[in-house]
Amino acid sequence: MADKSGNHKVSGIYLRRSLWSGLLFGIGLIAFIDETVFHQLLHWHHFYDKSTLEIGLVSDGLFHAFSWFSTIGALFMLADLKRREAWHVKRWWGGVLLGAGVFQLYDGIIQHKLMLLHQIRYVDNVFYYDMIWNIFALAMIGIGTAIISATGKGTIRQKGRFQ
């Protein structure tokens, strides 16, 4: 339903879908970056480092598949939102940052410290690596949350672009 300015109110379901698409994309993106940069290019660790190199490579492959499933699912949701002209761009980007930050913080605390699957890098003093990893995650969570909070109620212009 259009208001006086010709803008249309965005259904709450599309705001949620934009957020969920962004969250999944953020998780897939940060997992892809982690896998590509830290596992493959820098060789700092594998997803599971408590066994042989072969097991580490298989675990990396499974982790890589997970990141792509998350990314592809998010892009299907995004395509549907765009087709309906119901994509809330700012909310989506907030979701991307929130999803990436939450996944990175989960990785840094749960997988690195509690489950001991791997460390960021195997050096004598990993503390600085852990701090940078987790601070960056918290920054993404904070920025993403602020963007999402600012987009609580969305309107859509005639041509499908959000304000």
C-alpha positions in Angstrom: 0.0 0.0 0.0 1.4 3.3 -1.1 1.7 6.3 1.2 1.4 10.0 0.2 4.8 10.1 -1.3 4.2 7.1 -3.6 6.3 4.7 -1.5 5.2 1.3 -0.6 5.5 -0.3 2.9 7.7 -3.3 3.1 6.1 -6.4 4.4 7.7 -7.7 7.6 8.3 -11.1 5.9 10.5 -9.4 3.3 12.5 -7.5 5.9 13.1 -10.9 7.6 14.0 -12.6 4.3 16.4 -9.8 3.4 18.0 -10.2 6.8 18.3 -14.0 6.6 19.7 -13.9 3.1 22.3 -11.4 4.3 23.1 -13.6 7.4 23.6 -16.7 5.3 25.7 -14.8 2.7 27.8 -13.3 5.5 28.5 -16.7 7.0 29.3 -18.2 3.6 31.5 -15.3 2.6 33.6 -15.2 5.8 33.9 -19.0 5.8 35.1 -18.8 2.1 37.6 -16.1 3.0 38.9 -18.1 6.0 39.2 -21.2 3.9 40.9 -19.5 1.0 43.3 -17.2 2.9 44.2 -19.0 6.1 43.8 -22.6 5.0 44.9 -22.6 1.3 47.1 -19.5 0.7 48.9 -19.0 4.0 48.7 -22.7 5.2 48.2 -21.5 8.8 45.8 -24.3 9.7 43.2 -26.8 8.5 39.6 -27.0 9.8 40.6 -30.0 11.8 44.3 -30.2 12.8 44.2 -33.0 15.3 45.0 -35.8 12.8 46.9 -36.4 9.6 47.3 -34.0 6.7 44.9 -36.0 4.6 42.2 -35.7 7.3 42.9 -32.0 7.5 42.4 -31.6 3.8 39.2 -33.6 3.8 37.9 -31.4 6.7 38.9 -28.3 4.7 36.8 -29.7 1.7 33.8 -30.2 3.9 34.2 -26.7 5.4 34.5 -25.2 1.9 31.3 -27.1 0.8 29.5 -25.7 3.8 30.5 -22.2 2.9 29.2 -22.6 -0.6 25.9 -24.1 0.4 25.4 -21.1 2.7 26.3 -18.7 -0.1 24.2 -20.3 -2.8 21.2 -20.6 -0.5 21.5 -16.9 0.3 21.8 -16.0 -3.4 18.6 -18.0 -4.2 16.8 -16.0 -1.4 18.2 -12.8 -2.8 17.1 -13.6 -6.3 13.6 -14.2 -5.1 13.6 -10.9 -3.2 14.8 -9.0 -6.2 12.2 -10.7 -8.4 9.5 -9.5 -6.0 11.1 -6.0 -5.8 11.3 -6.6 -2.1 15.1 -6.6 -1.4 16.0 -4.3 1.5 19.6 -3.5 0.5 20.7 -1.9 3.8 19.1 -4.6 5.9 20.8 -7.2 3.7 24.2 -5.7 4.2 23.6 -5.4 7.9 22.8 -9.1 7.9 26.0 -9.9 5.9 28.2 -8.1 8.5 26.3 -9.7 11.4 26.5 -13.2 9.9 30.2 -12.8 9.1 30.9 -11.5 12.6 28.9 -14.1 14.5 30.5 -16.9 12.5 34.0 -15.5 13.0 33.4 -15.0 16.7 32.0 -18.6 17.0 35.1 -19.8 15.1 37.5 -17.8 17.3 35.9 -18.8 20.7 34.2 -22.2 20.2 36.3 -23.9 17.5 39.7 -22.4 18.4 39.5 -22.3 22.2 36.8 -24.7 23.5 36.8 -27.5 20.9 40.5 -27.0 20.0 39.9 -28.0 16.4 42.7 -25.7 15.2 44.4 -22.4 16.1 44.5 -19.3 13.9 48.3 -19.8 13.6 50.7 -22.1 15.3 53.1 -19.7 16.9 54.5 -19.3 20.5 52.2 -16.4 21.4 48.8 -16.8 19.6 47.2 -14.3 21.9 47.6 -11.4 19.5 46.2 -13.3 16.6 43.2 -14.3 18.8 42.6 -10.8 19.9 42.7 -9.3 16.4 40.4 -12.2 15.1 37.8 -11.7 17.8 38.0 -7.8 17.8 37.4 -7.8 14.1 34.4 -10.2 14.6 33.0 -7.9 17.3 33.4 -4.9 15.1 31.4 -6.6 12.3 28.7 -7.7 14.7 28.4 -4.1 16.1 28.3 -2.4 12.7 25.9 -5.1 11.3 23.6 -4.7 14.3 23.6 -0.9 14.0 22.6 -1.1 10.3 19.9 -3.6 11.0 18.5 -1.5 13.9 18.4 1.5 11.6 16.3 -0.4 9.1 13.6 -1.6 11.4 10.8 -0.2 9.2 11.4 -0.1 5.5 9.7 1.6 2.6 10.1 0.8 -1.1 10.0 3.3 -3.9 7.9 2.7 -7.0 10.9 1.2 -8.9 11.8 -1.3 -6.1 14.6 0.6 -4.4 14.6 1.0 -0.7 15.1 4.2 1.3 
